[in-house]
């Protein structure tokens, strides 16, 4: 069952009504039809999507309030914070954020229907399968309207977060944009699988000294396949009778070329999702150090995660049902906390905190919190200084 199948059963198939640009109908140069589902069957694609969506789901999103002195404070009791912590009665915030991230990374769009309480406030945000949604502009208006199956919803009923777009209506699907490369990767995977299924051997020609009838030739071919096809029958002993000769066809591609193409596909998929090579294991054969991995982790946060985090934050902020843009409501805003992801090991963190503490930038309790410790229960008096005369 797919990720969005629980919602798909309630609406009609998208391809029957020409919904938003749909990878389900796009063929690649290789002849493969690349869909979101088939794209995720490629291990590098699944790994990249799982890595980014898992990272986004693990990051807490906090609501902050701007105060008069220019600083910001966390507002844990704000209703938007409660909504983001528990977007639906059946989903925790981390699960909801991962569904949102997967939709953005594959379809380029995330949709969530708003459920309202008796007071009119939004109490739940239910994810909707992107393949079932059509987005259009209302006639003579810049406002958007959404069709899910036969139901129509206006902007006030739908939370819509879009990726890169050329019209501000729907985002591009990364899977669709990369379908030619992903089609080549799928073809290579299919070729490799069939190659090993045939015993990792190229095809052969069987020559019989006499003329065979079509039925006899087909029986001979079937007997050869039954005896020698399959990786479990590779390198088996061949017994030939009646003067049959075997000619092995030259394999047009070498093992090193197969590995090279596989590595190229892996690198291109890492490039598609902007994931550093070490995190996709494309540099597994090179020398990796702690500082290299640490710098690539920062690059991952900066280039793979941050653009999506900012897009999500701004989409939530501009939704008037979640954050008001007038009065006291304009003082509140959401922000992902990436502190834990960027934090180094305890030694590096402690050394940095000592410098910040000495400069008066942080307090002792803030330094303890950075190390995962609770605030100190009592102030610790400094030890008395003793000189040589008192000893």
DANORTA-V723662 format. One record per residue. N is the residue number from 1. RES is the residue in three letters. NEAR is the number of other C-alpha atoms within 12 Angstrom. Layout:
BEGIN
N/RES/NEAR + N/RES/NEAR
END
This chain:
BEGIN
1/UNK/9 + 2/UNK/17 + 3/UNK/24 + 4/UNK/27 + 5/UNK/18 + 6/UNK/14 + 7/UNK/25 + 8/UNK/22 + 9/UNK/18 + 10/UNK/17 + 11/UNK/26 + 12/UNK/22 + 13/UNK/25 + 14/UNK/28 + 15/UNK/21 + 16/UNK/17 + 17/UNK/19 + 18/UNK/21 + 19/UNK/26 + 20/UNK/32 + 21/UNK/31 + 22/UNK/36 + 23/UNK/36 + 24/UNK/31 + 25/UNK/21 + 26/UNK/26 + 27/UNK/23 + 28/UNK/26 + 29/UNK/18 + 30/UNK/19 + 31/UNK/17 + 32/UNK/26 + 33/UNK/29 + 34/UNK/36 + 35/UNK/32 + 36/UNK/39 + 37/UNK/27 + 38/UNK/26 + 39/UNK/39 + 40/UNK/30 + 41/UNK/23 + 42/UNK/31 + 43/UNK/25 + 44/UNK/34 + 45/UNK/40 + 46/UNK/27 + 47/UNK/26 + 48/UNK/40 + 49/UNK/40 + 50/UNK/28 + 51/UNK/31 + 52/UNK/41 + 53/UNK/32 + 54/UNK/25 + 55/UNK/34 + 56/UNK/40 + 57/UNK/31 + 58/UNK/27 + 59/UNK/30 + 60/UNK/27 + 61/UNK/34 + 62/UNK/30 + 63/UNK/34 + 64/UNK/29 + 65/UNK/27 + 66/UNK/19 + 67/UNK/16 + 68/UNK/10 + 69/UNK/8 + 70/UNK/9 + 71/UNK/11 + 72/UNK/18 + 73/UNK/21 + 74/UNK/22 + 75/UNK/23 + 76/UNK/21 + 77/UNK/17 + 78/UNK/25 + 79/UNK/27 + 80/UNK/35 + 81/UNK/29 + 82/UNK/24 + 83/UNK/34 + 84/UNK/39 + 85/UNK/32 + 86/UNK/24 + 87/UNK/33 + 88/UNK/26 + 89/UNK/18 + 90/UNK/15 + 91/UNK/20 + 92/UNK/23 + 93/UNK/29 + 94/UNK/25 + 95/UNK/29 + 96/UNK/36 + 97/UNK/40 + 98/UNK/28 + 99/UNK/37 + 100/UNK/43 + 101/UNK/41 + 102/UNK/44 + 103/UNK/41 + 104/UNK/40 + 105/UNK/46 + 106/UNK/46 + 107/UNK/44 + 108/UNK/36 + 109/UNK/44 + 110/UNK/43 + 111/UNK/44 + 112/UNK/36 + 113/UNK/34 + 114/UNK/29 + 115/UNK/25 + 116/UNK/21 + 117/UNK/11 + 118/UNK/8 + 119/UNK/8 + 120/UNK/14 + 121/UNK/21 + 122/UNK/31 + 123/UNK/26 + 124/UNK/33 + 125/UNK/39 + 126/UNK/36 + 127/UNK/41 + 128/UNK/37 + 129/UNK/40 + 130/UNK/48 + 131/UNK/44 + 132/UNK/38 + 133/UNK/42 + 134/UNK/37 + 135/UNK/35 + 136/UNK/26 + 137/UNK/20 + 138/UNK/17 + 139/UNK/9 + 140/UNK/8 + 141/UNK/9 + 142/UNK/14 + 143/UNK/17 + 144/UNK/26 + 145/UNK/26 + 146/UNK/33 + 147/UNK/33 + 148/UNK/35 + 149/UNK/28 + 150/UNK/17 + 151/UNK/17 + 152/UNK/22 + 153/UNK/27 + 154/UNK/23 + 155/UNK/28 + 156/UNK/25 + 157/UNK/30 + 158/UNK/35 + 159/UNK/37 + 160/UNK/44 + 161/UNK/41 + 162/UNK/38 + 163/UNK/34 + 164/UNK/23 + 165/UNK/19 + 166/UNK/11 + 167/UNK/15 + 168/UNK/19 + 169/UNK/28 + 170/UNK/33 + 171/UNK/32 + 172/UNK/29 + 173/UNK/37 + 174/UNK/38 + 175/UNK/43 + 176/UNK/33 + 177/UNK/31 + 178/UNK/34 + 179/UNK/37 + 180/UNK/28 + 181/UNK/36 + 182/UNK/45 + 183/UNK/33 + 184/UNK/30 + 185/UNK/40 + 186/UNK/34 + 187/UNK/30 + 188/UNK/28 + 189/UNK/25 + 190/UNK/19 + 191/UNK/20 + 192/UNK/26 + 193/UNK/18 + 194/UNK/19 + 195/UNK/25 + 196/UNK/21 + 197/UNK/20 + 198/UNK/25 + 199/UNK/23 + 200/UNK/23 + 201/UNK/29 + 202/UNK/24 + 203/UNK/22 + 204/UNK/19 + 205/UNK/18 + 206/UNK/26 + 207/UNK/20 + 208/UNK/20 + 209/UNK/12 + 210/UNK/13 + 211/UNK/11 + 212/UNK/17 + 213/UNK/11 + 214/UNK/10 + 215/UNK/11 + 216/UNK/14 + 217/UNK/19 + 218/UNK/14 + 219/UNK/14 + 220/UNK/23 + 221/UNK/23 + 222/UNK/15 + 223/UNK/17 + 224/UNK/26 + 225/UNK/24 + 226/UNK/17 + 227/UNK/22 + 228/UNK/27 + 229/UNK/26 + 230/UNK/21 + 231/UNK/20 + 232/UNK/15 + 233/UNK/20 + 234/UNK/21 + 235/UNK/15 + 236/UNK/16 + 237/UNK/10 + 238/UNK/16 + 239/UNK/14 + 240/UNK/16 + 241/UNK/13 + 242/UNK/13 + 243/UNK/12 + 244/UNK/20 + 245/UNK/17 + 246/UNK/19 + 247/UNK/13 + 248/UNK/13 + 249/UNK/13 + 250/UNK/12 + 251/UNK/15 + 252/UNK/12 + 253/UNK/18 + 254/UNK/16 + 255/UNK/16 + 256/UNK/11 + 257/UNK/15 + 258/UNK/22 + 259/UNK/17 + 260/UNK/17 + 261/UNK/24 + 262/UNK/29 + 263/UNK/24 + 264/UNK/23 + 265/UNK/31 + 266/UNK/38 + 267/UNK/29 + 268/UNK/28 + 269/UNK/39 + 270/UNK/34 + 271/UNK/25 + 272/UNK/30 + 273/UNK/38 + 274/UNK/33 + 275/UNK/35 + 276/UNK/35 + 277/UNK/32 + 278/UNK/28 + 279/UNK/33 + 280/UNK/34 + 281/UNK/23 + 282/UNK/27 + 283/UNK/21 + 284/UNK/15 + 285/UNK/10 + 286/UNK/12 + 287/UNK/13 + 288/UNK/18 + 289/UNK/13 + 290/UNK/13 + 291/UNK/14 + 292/UNK/18 + 293/UNK/24 + 294/UNK/22 + 295/UNK/21 + 296/UNK/25 + 297/UNK/31 + 298/UNK/25 + 299/UNK/23 + 300/UNK/33 + 301/UNK/33 + 302/UNK/21 + 303/UNK/21 + 304/UNK/31 + 305/UNK/37 + 306/UNK/24 + 307/UNK/26 + 308/UNK/38 + 309/UNK/34 + 310/UNK/26 + 311/UNK/28 + 312/UNK/33 + 313/UNK/30 + 314/UNK/24 + 315/UNK/28 + 316/UNK/36 + 317/UNK/29 + 318/UNK/25 + 319/UNK/27 + 320/UNK/24 + 321/UNK/30 + 322/UNK/39 + 323/UNK/32 + 324/UNK/22 + 325/UNK/17 + 326/UNK/13 + 327/UNK/9 + 328/UNK/15 + 329/UNK/24 + 330/UNK/21 + 331/UNK/25 + 332/UNK/34 + 333/UNK/38 + 334/UNK/40 + 335/UNK/33 + 336/UNK/34 + 337/UNK/26 + 338/UNK/24 + 339/UNK/19 + 340/UNK/22 + 341/UNK/22 + 342/UNK/24 + 343/UNK/23 + 344/UNK/23 + 345/UNK/18 + 346/UNK/18 + 347/UNK/13 + 348/UNK/17 + 349/UNK/24 + 350/UNK/23 + 351/UNK/17 + 352/UNK/21 + 353/UNK/27 + 354/UNK/22 + 355/UNK/17 + 356/UNK/18 + 357/UNK/20 + 358/UNK/14 + 359/UNK/12 + 360/UNK/13 + 361/UNK/15 + 362/UNK/18 + 363/UNK/19 + 364/UNK/27 + 365/UNK/21 + 366/UNK/22 + 367/UNK/27 + 368/UNK/21 + 369/UNK/20 + 370/UNK/30 + 371/UNK/25 + 372/UNK/17 + 373/UNK/15 + 374/UNK/14 + 375/UNK/17 + 376/UNK/15 + 377/UNK/10 + 378/UNK/9 + 379/UNK/9 + 380/UNK/10 + 381/UNK/7 + 382/UNK/6 + 383/UNK/6 + 384/UNK/7 + 385/UNK/10 + 386/UNK/8 + 387/UNK/7 + 388/UNK/6 + 389/UNK/6 + 390/UNK/7 + 391/UNK/6
END
